[in-house]
Amino acid sequence: MPVAGGEVAELTKPRGRRPAGPPRVGLLSLQGDYEKHREALRALDAEAVRVSLPEHLAGLDALIVPGGESTTMLRLLEATGLRAGVERFVREKPVLGTCAGLILLSRTADRLPAPTLGVIDVTAARNAWGRQVHSFSAAVDVAPLGGAFDGVFIRAPRVTRVGRGVEVFATLDGEPVGVRQGRAAALTFHPELTGDPRLHAWFLREVAGLGGRR
Ligand code: GLN
């Protein structure tokens, strides 16, 4: 029977992915405003990794699906061959979606060229604040931050159904604008445009369990 130098080394090897270091957070970078998320992550000492090809998903601790145009992003997910990898990733690892990102993570949404990724059991109604109000900012009530956060809404979706098992953690006039199911969280607004990294910090720390500076 072979003596077990290798085996012992194998058994005593520390468990876990890799030594502590800054969290590696992917930014889905097909289209939309991923650059501003990069700045928020930098402010938190996290490493931001652009994701535009399937191989970019390897070794990431979490993923951000930014705002933009959900129809275009869905088409590009197919065209780049990223869809299968992203579908798998968001079922296994932490993900934050903002605006169009919420639409992509939702169970159902309207007028899309392909099915959504379906990891948060909500229905999203696209561009649902009315044509006259394409864009506005408002003080959102964010429970885990213990108060107000300045939310920028740009042709934002509305959450019209919240499934069982979904936590509403942010509201605007009592209406859900931040939802979470397990390790997937999403906002109908843009938290990356106001230079306030508290929601990114909350995501990294509380949703993704990745620690972080604040
Ligand atoms: N209106 C866009 C859509 O439906 C979302 C807008 C945004 O992400 N700011 O995809």
Boltz pocket constraint, residues with backbone or C-beta under 6 A from the ligand:
constraints:
  - pocket:
      binder: B
      contacts: [[A, 66], [A, 67], [A, 68], [A, 69], [A, 70], [A, 71], [A, 98], [A, 99], [A, 100], [A, 101], [A, 103], [A, 126], [A, 127], [A, 154], [A, 155], [A, 156], [A, 157]]
      max_distance: 6.0
